[in-house]
Amino acid sequence: MASRALTTWRKERRGHLDDLLQAHQGVGGPTRGRRRRTAALNEALLLRLAAEFQGFARDLHEQACDTFASWVAPSNPTVQQVVRKQLVHGRELERGNAHPGSIGSDFGRFGFDVWPALDKRDPHTPRHNLTLTVLNDARNGIAHADEAKLLKLRAEGFPLVLSTYRRWRRDLDDLTANLDGEIAAQLGRLFQRQSPW
């Protein structure tokens, strides 16, 4: 079973990305090749991919906080509220990008190291981690009109083209499923209960 966050990623969030992809294909056509007119759409796709992933990560953290608080004090809403408030206080996903460090910090509040746990779950985690890092570099370069950062990404083998977007989206699809499953498993182990979703 999937969390609400993962279900939203698979339906609504990917739907937003698909809408932009359709616009891209409408402007540039379905075949490969350089198209000046699609460069801005490539950037829009990458910005939206970073935004939707951040939304997923924040949603998953919210759901995990709710579960954690309700399991700590199942019959005491006041204690639940106190616990939940502490789990979200200063959350990095609220004020910065969803990068490996912010994900590690915010989900680490549940008492485990998220990236080593994900490494055990999927041997492709280092690639997913790199994808998340370079996606955020691209996002920041685009959002802040930092051409030097974008040139550096291109030189490192990450051109802002449709094939890069597709590769990064596949990696984030895998990462969302792995993160969702690992958070559920860790909460279950911590409280010695069945997975919450």
Backbone as CSV, one residue per row, in Angstrom:
resi,resn,N_x,N_y,N_z,CA_x,CA_y,CA_z,C_x,C_y,C_z
1,MET,0.835,-1.185,0.000,0.000,0.000,0.000,0.882,1.252,0.000
2,ALA,0.387,2.310,-0.569,1.155,3.555,-0.672,0.572,4.608,0.267
3,SER,1.409,5.536,0.675,0.947,6.668,1.478,0.108,7.605,0.613
4,ARG,-0.576,8.520,1.280,-1.306,9.567,0.533,-0.322,10.386,-0.301
5,ALA,0.856,10.626,0.249,1.873,11.421,-0.449,2.284,10.747,-1.757
6,LEU,2.509,9.428,-1.720,2.918,8.721,-2.928,1.768,8.635,-3.928
7,THR,0.563,8.440,-3.433,-0.609,8.408,-4.317,-0.773,9.753,-5.017
8,THR,-0.590,10.838,-4.275,-0.676,12.174,-4.869,0.433,12.380,-5.891
9,TRP,1.651,11.893,-5.593,2.755,11.983,-6.554,2.374,11.278,-7.853
10,ARG,1.857,10.067,-7.727,1.581,9.250,-8.909,0.411,9.771,-9.737
11,LYS,-0.515,10.440,-9.114,-1.684,10.918,-9.851,-1.576,12.404,-10.165
12,GLU,-1.675,13.237,-9.156,-1.731,14.686,-9.381,-0.389,15.280,-9.788
13,ARG,0.653,14.977,-9.040,1.946,15.618,-9.302,2.515,15.197,-10.655
14,ARG,2.442,13.909,-10.974,2.906,13.480,-12.299,1.979,14.011,-13.385
15,GLY,0.704,14.212,-13.061,-0.227,14.804,-14.019,0.173,16.218,-14.393
16,HIS,0.627,17.000,-13.402,1.106,18.362,-13.687,2.313,18.313,-14.625
17,LEU,3.200,17.358,-14.374,4.377,17.210,-15.230,3.974,16.766,-16.636
18,ASP,3.014,15.857,-16.716,2.548,15.385,-18.023,1.902,16.506,-18.831
19,ASP,1.191,17.393,-18.160,0.588,18.542,-18.857,1.663,19.404,-19.514
20,LEU,2.728,19.674,-18.779,3.834,20.456,-19.339,4.529,19.708,-20.473
21,LEU,4.666,18.407,-20.309,5.296,17.592,-21.342,4.469,17.626,-22.629
22,GLN,3.157,17.599,-22.498,2.284,17.707,-23.675,2.470,19.048,-24.371
23,ALA,2.581,20.110,-23.594,2.823,21.428,-24.179,4.165,21.432,-24.920
24,HIS,5.162,20.806,-24.314,6.481,20.707,-24.932,6.373,20.007,-26.283
25,GLN,5.677,18.891,-26.316,5.543,18.139,-27.557,4.724,18.911,-28.590
26,GLY,3.759,19.688,-28.118,2.962,20.508,-29.026,3.799,21.575,-29.717
27,VAL,4.784,22.099,-29.016,5.647,23.137,-29.582,6.763,22.519,-30.414
28,GLY,7.377,21.476,-29.888,8.578,20.938,-30.540,8.359,19.701,-31.369
29,GLY,7.215,19.078,-31.248,6.985,17.838,-31.968,7.489,16.650,-31.178
30,PRO,7.110,15.440,-31.576,7.429,14.251,-30.789,8.812,13.660,-31.056
31,THR,9.522,14.126,-32.082,10.804,13.506,-32.419,11.976,14.265,-31.814
32,ARG,13.147,13.616,-31.834,14.364,14.219,-31.284,14.872,15.344,-32.161
33,GLY,15.736,16.146,-31.581,16.390,17.202,-32.348,16.436,18.495,-31.563
34,ARG,17.311,19.385,-31.978,17.436,20.678,-31.293,16.309,21.604,-31.711
35,ARG,15.709,22.203,-30.721,14.624,23.144,-30.983,14.786,24.323,-30.042
36,ARG,15.110,25.453,-30.611,15.270,26.648,-29.779,13.994,26.962,-29.020
37,ARG,12.860,26.724,-29.648,11.589,27.104,-29.037,11.262,26.287,-27.793
38,THR,11.895,25.148,-27.615,11.573,24.308,-26.461,12.525,24.502,-25.288
39,ALA,13.550,25.308,-25.429,14.521,25.493,-24.341,13.840,25.999,-23.073
40,ALA,12.952,26.967,-23.197,12.257,27.502,-22.021,11.335,26.446,-21.422
41,LEU,10.735,25.607,-22.261,9.877,24.536,-21.750,10.693,23.461,-21.033
42,ASN,11.909,23.188,-21.530,12.792,22.258,-20.816,13.067,22.777,-19.407
43,GLU,13.351,24.056,-19.310,13.614,24.655,-17.998,12.361,24.603,-17.122
44,ALA,11.207,24.863,-17.714,9.955,24.804,-16.950,9.706,23.385,-16.433
45,LEU,9.989,22.376,-17.254,9.833,20.986,-16.822,10.737,20.669,-15.633
46,LEU,11.974,21.139,-15.692,12.914,20.864,-14.604,12.513,21.598,-13.326
47,LEU,12.083,22.843,-13.465,11.604,23.584,-12.292,10.411,22.871,-11.662
48,ARG,9.478,22.445,-12.494,8.273,21.787,-11.985,8.608,20.440,-11.368
49,LEU,9.547,19.712,-11.952,9.962,18.432,-11.388,10.520,18.626,-9.977
50,ALA,11.383,19.628,-9.813,11.944,19.913,-8.482,10.835,20.318,-7.512
51,ALA,9.903,21.137,-7.972,8.809,21.604,-7.108,7.894,20.448,-6.698
52,GLU,7.542,19.604,-7.654,6.638,18.492,-7.340,7.307,17.484,-6.405
53,PHE,8.612,17.251,-6.600,9.301,16.339,-5.680,9.343,16.933,-4.274
54,GLN,9.599,18.217,-4.178,9.604,18.851,-2.862,8.227,18.733,-2.213
55,GLY,7.177,18.937,-2.998,5.825,18.782,-2.473,5.580,17.368,-1.974
56,PHE,6.045,16.375,-2.727,5.918,14.985,-2.285,6.637,14.769,-0.957
57,ALA,7.888,15.211,-0.883,8.693,14.993,0.324,8.045,15.663,1.536
58,ARG,7.530,16.859,1.353,6.855,17.571,2.450,5.576,16.832,2.853
59,ASP,4.802,16.387,1.864,3.576,15.625,2.156,3.884,14.343,2.917
60,LEU,4.942,13.636,2.494,5.312,12.389,3.170,5.752,12.671,4.597
61,HIS,6.505,13.740,4.793,6.946,14.099,6.143,5.741,14.435,7.017
62,GLU,4.786,15.174,6.463,3.547,15.508,7.200,2.834,14.239,7.645
63,GLN,2.664,13.309,6.719,1.951,12.078,7.036,2.709,11.259,8.075
64,ALA,4.023,11.212,7.960,4.835,10.490,8.943,4.739,11.156,10.319
65,CYS,4.730,12.490,10.355,4.578,13.211,11.629,3.231,12.902,12.272
66,ASP,2.185,12.894,11.473,0.852,12.575,11.999,0.822,11.166,12.578
67,THR,1.402,10.226,11.856,1.440,8.838,12.332,2.234,8.735,13.623
68,PHE,3.423,9.321,13.623,4.300,9.271,14.790,3.578,9.830,16.017
69,ALA,2.986,11.005,15.875,2.312,11.648,17.008,1.132,10.830,17.495
70,SER,0.347,10.285,16.587,-0.826,9.509,17.010,-0.417,8.194,17.656
71,TRP,0.717,7.629,17.244,1.175,6.378,17.860,1.844,6.622,19.207
72,VAL,2.466,7.784,19.383,3.074,8.102,20.676,2.004,8.259,21.745
73,ALA,0.933,8.946,21.413,-0.120,9.247,22.395,-1.498,9.010,21.762
74,PRO,-1.875,7.747,21.587,-3.091,7.449,20.845,-4.374,8.039,21.435
75,SER,-4.392,8.265,22.708,-5.637,8.770,23.316,-5.476,10.166,23.921
76,ASN,-4.408,10.868,23.526,-4.179,12.184,24.103,-3.874,13.197,22.992
77,PRO,-4.906,13.863,22.453,-4.698,14.814,21.357,-3.755,15.965,21.701
78,THR,-3.715,16.368,22.964,-2.830,17.462,23.354,-1.376,17.043,23.208
79,VAL,-1.044,15.850,23.668,0.323,15.346,23.521,0.648,15.128,22.039
80,GLN,-0.302,14.632,21.284,-0.099,14.453,19.854,0.291,15.778,19.199
81,GLN,-0.414,16.831,19.576,-0.145,18.149,18.995,1.252,18.643,19.374
82,VAL,1.653,18.418,20.631,2.989,18.832,21.083,4.071,18.074,20.305
83,VAL,3.902,16.763,20.185,4.885,15.938,19.474,4.973,16.355,18.011
84,ARG,3.822,16.510,17.386,3.792,16.892,15.974,4.473,18.253,15.758
85,LYS,4.183,19.195,16.644,4.780,20.531,16.521,6.306,20.454,16.589
86,GLN,6.835,19.602,17.445,8.285,19.450,17.557,8.885,18.795,16.310
87,LEU,8.152,17.855,15.725,8.653,17.171,14.534,8.714,18.082,13.305
88,VAL,7.841,19.073,13.248,7.829,19.958,12.065,8.568,21.280,12.301
89,HIS,8.897,21.576,13.559,9.562,22.847,13.868,10.899,22.954,13.127
90,GLY,11.068,24.025,12.361,12.313,24.259,11.643,12.556,23.297,10.490
91,ARG,11.503,22.689,10.000,11.642,21.709,8.915,12.302,22.366,7.702
92,GLU,13.363,21.749,7.216,14.113,22.304,6.090,13.313,22.283,4.790
93,LEU,12.431,21.313,4.647,11.621,21.222,3.426,10.655,22.391,3.279
94,GLU,10.471,23.166,4.343,9.601,24.350,4.283,10.331,25.585,3.771
95,ARG,11.649,25.597,3.947,12.362,26.840,3.632,13.481,26.684,2.613
96,GLY,13.688,25.485,2.136,14.742,25.264,1.155,14.357,24.135,0.214
97,ASN,15.246,23.829,-0.687,14.991,22.775,-1.663,14.960,21.402,-1.004
98,ALA,14.325,20.470,-1.690,14.322,19.070,-1.247,15.581,18.417,-1.807
99,HIS,16.688,18.603,-1.137,17.960,18.028,-1.552,18.331,16.919,-0.567
100,PRO,19.349,16.135,-0.851,19.683,15.026,0.044,19.874,15.441,1.509
101,GLY,20.483,16.591,1.742,20.705,17.031,3.127,19.421,17.364,3.855
102,SER,18.517,18.073,3.208,17.257,18.439,3.875,16.386,17.210,4.114
103,ILE,16.389,16.294,3.171,15.624,15.058,3.350,16.217,14.250,4.501
104,GLY,17.534,14.128,4.531,18.191,13.401,5.621,17.913,14.026,6.968
105,SER,17.968,15.348,7.039,17.730,16.050,8.296,16.282,15.916,8.767
106,ASP,15.343,16.188,7.863,13.936,16.181,8.268,13.434,14.781,8.600
107,PHE,13.764,13.792,7.787,13.306,12.430,8.083,14.137,11.784,9.179
108,GLY,15.340,12.323,9.426,16.161,11.830,10.528,15.533,12.098,11.886
109,ARG,14.556,12.976,11.948,13.864,13.258,13.209,13.118,12.033,13.737
110,PHE,12.927,11.045,12.872,12.227,9.821,13.291,13.189,8.764,13.833
111,GLY,14.468,9.150,13.993,15.408,8.272,14.678,16.197,7.319,13.800
112,PHE,16.343,7.617,12.520,17.170,6.766,11.664,17.820,7.615,10.583
113,ASP,18.889,7.078,9.981,19.585,7.755,8.887,18.971,7.302,7.572
114,VAL,18.314,8.222,6.892,17.504,7.859,5.734,18.332,7.340,4.553
115,TRP,19.463,7.969,4.233,20.195,7.562,3.032,20.849,6.189,3.176
116,PRO,21.484,5.866,4.294,21.986,4.490,4.438,20.855,3.456,4.386
117,ALA,19.702,3.788,4.954,18.567,2.862,4.895,18.093,2.679,3.453
118,LEU,18.054,3.773,2.690,17.657,3.677,1.283,18.695,2.911,0.463
119,ASP,19.983,3.069,0.822,21.040,2.306,0.141,20.804,0.803,0.277
120,LYS,20.377,0.380,1.452,20.099,-1.045,1.685,18.871,-1.501,0.901
121,ARG,17.927,-0.607,0.717,16.675,-0.923,0.023,16.883,-1.037,-1.490
122,ASP,17.734,-0.167,-2.049,17.889,-0.112,-3.503,19.324,0.249,-3.856
123,PRO,20.021,-0.600,-4.607,21.413,-0.295,-4.960,21.551,0.923,-5.883
124,HIS,20.443,1.421,-6.435,20.502,2.607,-7.294,20.389,3.919,-6.508
125,THR,20.313,3.827,-5.193,20.154,5.026,-4.372,21.252,6.063,-4.606
126,PRO,22.526,5.689,-4.746,23.527,6.727,-5.016,23.213,7.530,-6.294
127,ARG,22.702,6.854,-7.331,22.329,7.572,-8.550,21.138,8.495,-8.286
128,HIS,20.169,8.017,-7.513,19.002,8.846,-7.184,19.440,10.077,-6.390
129,ASN,20.379,9.872,-5.486,20.910,10.963,-4.677,21.603,11.997,-5.567
130,LEU,22.404,11.518,-6.517,23.076,12.425,-7.460,22.043,13.171,-8.300
131,THR,21.037,12.460,-8.779,19.987,13.104,-9.576,19.341,14.231,-8.794
132,LEU,19.032,13.970,-7.540,18.399,14.990,-6.711,19.323,16.197,-6.532
133,THR,20.600,15.944,-6.366,21.573,17.030,-6.206,21.667,17.884,-7.472
134,VAL,21.828,17.240,-8.622,21.994,18.021,-9.851,20.670,18.663,-10.280
135,LEU,19.551,18.020,-9.981,18.253,18.648,-10.269,18.127,19.952,-9.485
136,ASN,18.515,19.942,-8.227,18.445,21.163,-7.426,19.451,22.204,-7.895
137,ASP,20.616,21.764,-8.374,21.561,22.714,-8.962,20.942,23.364,-10.197
138,ALA,20.287,22.548,-11.026,19.623,23.083,-12.222,18.498,24.020,-11.824
139,ARG,17.719,23.611,-10.842,16.601,24.437,-10.372,17.108,25.799,-9.914
140,ASN,18.158,25.797,-9.111,18.708,27.055,-8.599,19.323,27.889,-9.722
141,GLY,20.000,27.226,-10.644,20.579,27.952,-11.770,19.515,28.628,-12.623
142,ILE,18.425,27.916,-12.875,17.328,28.477,-13.665,16.627,29.585,-12.889
143,ALA,16.256,29.289,-11.651,15.479,30.241,-10.844,16.245,31.537,-10.575
144,HIS,17.576,31.451,-10.476,18.379,32.633,-10.167,19.132,33.171,-11.382
145,ALA,18.765,32.666,-12.571,19.404,33.106,-13.819,20.933,33.062,-13.707
146,ASP,21.427,31.947,-13.142,22.863,31.767,-12.932,23.427,30.954,-14.103
147,GLU,23.778,31.652,-15.154,24.238,30.983,-16.378,25.519,30.188,-16.129
148,ALA,26.385,30.654,-15.246,27.622,29.921,-14.948,27.306,28.552,-14.357
149,LYS,26.325,28.489,-13.471,25.931,27.214,-12.866,25.360,26.276,-13.932
150,LEU,24.566,26.820,-14.844,23.965,26.002,-15.898,25.025,25.506,-16.884
151,LEU,26.006,26.352,-17.197,27.105,25.920,-18.067,27.917,24.812,-17.414
152,LYS,28.132,24.933,-16.116,28.869,23.900,-15.372,28.113,22.575,-15.425
153,LEU,26.799,22.611,-15.247,25.998,21.389,-15.326,26.123,20.749,-16.709
154,ARG,26.039,21.567,-17.744,26.175,21.047,-19.114,27.547,20.407,-19.304
155,ALA,28.584,21.064,-18.813,29.943,20.538,-18.945,30.114,19.221,-18.196
156,GLU,29.342,19.034,-17.125,29.426,17.798,-16.333,28.535,16.690,-16.895
157,GLY,27.887,16.955,-18.044,27.067,15.920,-18.677,25.595,15.994,-18.357
158,PHE,25.137,17.157,-17.883,23.724,17.326,-17.535,23.120,18.498,-18.320
159,PRO,22.959,18.341,-19.638,22.332,19.409,-20.412,20.849,19.514,-20.048
160,LEU,20.309,20.691,-20.142,18.906,20.909,-19.778,18.022,20.626,-20.992
161,VAL,17.949,19.358,-21.316,17.186,18.901,-22.470,16.166,17.863,-22.020
162,LEU,15.287,17.501,-22.926,14.190,16.602,-22.598,14.677,15.232,-22.127
163,SER,15.735,14.719,-22.716,16.230,13.405,-22.294,16.750,13.439,-20.855
164,THR,17.352,14.544,-20.452,17.799,14.692,-19.061,16.597,14.719,-18.134
165,TYR,15.590,15.495,-18.502,14.361,15.545,-17.706,13.770,14.144,-17.536
166,ARG,13.673,13.401,-18.621,13.070,12.062,-18.550,13.878,11.138,-17.636
167,ARG,15.196,11.206,-17.729,16.054,10.366,-16.881,15.873,10.740,-15.410
168,TRP,15.870,12.047,-15.121,15.712,12.490,-13.740,14.324,12.139,-13.212
169,ARG,13.326,12.240,-14.055,11.971,11.895,-13.608,11.882,10.407,-13.271
170,ARG,12.480,9.533,-14.074,12.482,8.096,-13.752,13.170,7.849,-12.408
171,ASP,14.309,8.524,-12.200,15.022,8.349,-10.933,14.170,8.815,-9.754
172,LEU,13.467,9.941,-9.912,12.635,10.428,-8.807,11.399,9.567,-8.607
173,ASP,10.881,8.965,-9.671,9.790,8.001,-9.499,10.245,6.843,-8.613
174,ASP,11.451,6.347,-8.872,12.001,5.272,-8.041,12.246,5.753,-6.614
175,LEU,12.818,6.940,-6.482,13.134,7.473,-5.156,11.873,7.693,-4.323
176,THR,10.808,8.206,-4.936,9.578,8.427,-4.161,9.046,7.103,-3.612
177,ALA,9.044,6.061,-4.444,8.551,4.754,-3.983,9.432,4.205,-2.866
178,ASN,10.755,4.331,-3.023,11.670,3.824,-1.998,11.552,4.600,-0.695
179,LEU,11.479,5.909,-0.795,11.365,6.741,0.401,10.055,6.442,1.126
180,ASP,8.985,6.327,0.366,7.678,6.007,0.937,7.723,4.677,1.698
181,GLY,8.268,3.664,1.063,8.350,2.349,1.698,9.258,2.332,2.904
182,GLU,10.377,3.042,2.821,11.335,3.037,3.937,10.789,3.779,5.149
183,ILE,10.128,4.904,4.941,9.565,5.645,6.073,8.510,4.788,6.769
184,ALA,7.655,4.142,5.990,6.637,3.265,6.579,7.290,2.133,7.369
185,ALA,8.322,1.513,6.794,8.999,0.401,7.473,9.678,0.860,8.754
186,GLN,10.328,2.022,8.713,11.022,2.525,9.899,10.040,2.875,11.010
187,LEU,8.915,3.493,10.670,7.907,3.797,11.693,7.359,2.508,12.287
188,GLY,7.089,1.528,11.453,6.606,0.239,11.949,7.597,-0.409,12.900
189,ARG,8.891,-0.397,12.534,9.917,-0.987,13.398,10.039,-0.219,14.714
190,LEU,10.035,1.098,14.627,10.198,1.929,15.814,9.113,1.652,16.847
191,PHE,7.889,1.524,16.365,6.752,1.321,17.283,6.339,-0.142,17.392
192,GLN,7.098,-1.028,16.726,6.781,-2.454,16.716,5.328,-2.704,16.330
193,ARG,4.971,-2.066,15.227,3.628,-2.190,14.684,3.720,-2.486,13.198
194,GLN,2.568,-2.763,12.625,2.518,-2.935,11.179,2.771,-1.609,10.492
195,SER,3.178,-1.678,9.252,3.419,-0.479,8.457,2.169,0.414,8.479
196,PRO,2.346,1.720,8.631,1.188,2.608,8.727,0.447,2.811,7.409
197,TRP,1.061,2.437,6.298,0.369,2.509,5.009,0.892,1.432,4.100
